Amino acid sequence: MASYMVYWPQDQVEKLKKAGDTGPIKVVFGSLHSRMPTIASIKVGDIVYPVTLLKKQLYALARLPVTHREPAFDYCMRELGRDYDALFPKGVVVEHPEAFYWSWEGKSYDSPAALPPGARLISQAEQGDKPHLAHQEPFNCCSQWAVWGEEGSSIELRPLAAGDIPLLRFGYPKSKEKALRLDKNGNVLSMSLTATRRMSEETAQIFDALF
């Protein structure tokens, strides 16, 4: 079992606040972009801690024990009812409300007859929004993986103590662990958070103590 830190930007936290979404946390997504970085290294049995940085204060938002891992597209279609710009599996074409057909290759087609041979078409009739929490929607396009579980914590701001920040270490194995980058006043620099980071055992204990 490993523990990981993933970053949720301020606008995502504001979105959840406006939606009244306090969890429990159900899923964490990773994409091909640094705004929602890849979570390809996270496996079933691991624990994920989304964090955010507000007014130079680092907060742990939630704790999610991972019991399932699957393509984000599969999760979104099953749990949310539509793709939410997740990456399509090879061979899949999705009919969009604007009356065009968008393929896994990133191409659009104006009719079913124009689709590539053997393509699997997901029609509008197969889609439709299902009730869900705001954080279950990927907050960036090109989401690739979803890790989820049924024993997630509430979603709320849990501040890390100033004295704990210099103690945090990330990386694997232990010989490659590194601290977060800090400014001259000891505040976490946002550039330290734009990647999925595996926690040291001691760091995981610090985070776990917040829950």
C-alpha positions, 0 to 999 in steps of 0.5 A: 500500500502506498499513499499519494498526494494529488492537487485540486486547484482553487477554482475546483475547490470553489466549484465544490463549495458553491455546489455544496459538495462536502463528500464523502469523496468517491473518485479522483481523476488523472488526465494528460495535463498538468492541471489534473496530472496523471494518476497512472501510478496509483493502484488498488489498495493505495490511499489518495489525499487531494490537497489545495493551496489557499492564501499560501496555506496547504490543506488536505481536502479528503482521504480516499482508500482506492478499491477500484481503478479503471479508465475515466471514460468507463467511470463517467459513462457508468456513474455520470451518464456521459463522457465529460471529455474523458479520453475515449477507448480505441474504437469508440465514437460518441454521438454529441447533442450538436449532431456530430460524432466524435471519435477516439482519434479526435476526429468528427463525423457528420453521419453514422455512415461516415464512421470508421469500419468497426467503430462502436457508436454510443448514441445520445439515447444511451447517454443522460446525466445521472445524479452525482456529486460535483467532484465526480465530474473531471475538472479538466479534459482528457481524463485518463484514469479514475480511482475510486472507493466507497470509504472516502472521507468528507471533503473539507479544508484540513490545514497542515501545521506550519511545523509539519511542512518542512518535514514532508517528503515525497518520492520512491524509493527512500533514497529519492525522497524530496521535500516540497519547494518552499519560498523564503518564508517557508510557504509551499510553492504551487509548482511543487503541487502540479504532479501526483506525488508518492508520500514517504511513510512519515508523510503519510502518517502526518496526513492520516492524523488529520482524519 
